[in-house]
Amino acid sequence: MYRPDREYVDGEVRERNVGKWEHARLQLLLGSWFADHESQWQVMASPEQRTRVASSRVRVPDLGVVKAGPQPDVIQTAPILIVEILSPDDTYSDLEERVADYRNMGVAAIWAIDPRTRSGRMCIGDDWKSARRLEAPGTPIFVELDELFSCLDRPRP
């Protein structure tokens, strides 16, 4: 296993841009949000879970949401939702490549959240939509970005 965890794309081990404070904090807040709703929505969420998107590609999304139940060490069936939190070092082309991999795997909903701009977008099918309330169509899953960002903006003790 690679330390820190890395992605595997067509025979190449790729470094991941690990987040700084706001990225890591937002990842924790989202994880907490999903943990609070797991039984209601019948899902489980996991940060940085290896996900085999194709036979020669393993991605490590910031957060994945799957149906409740036992899961393998490497997710191999399409999650309900993938969340990518942008890091200052992420590029648009890197995000688009990851999103294409998730879409090809069959992931129906992908969220991209940018802590720097306090914004979020949903990729549903081939369409991107900016929104303050991100949703996973056909499910009760949602998050209000303003609530998350208000937690992010609280002064540190």
Secondary structure, DSSP 8 states (H G I E B T S, - for coil): --SS--EEETTEEE------HHHHHHHHHHHHHHHHHHHHHTEEEEET--EEEETTEEE--SEEEEESS---SSB-S--SEEEEE--TT--HHHHHHHHHHHHHHT--EEEEEETTTTEEEEEETTEEEE-SEEE-TTSS-EEEHHHHHHHHHS---
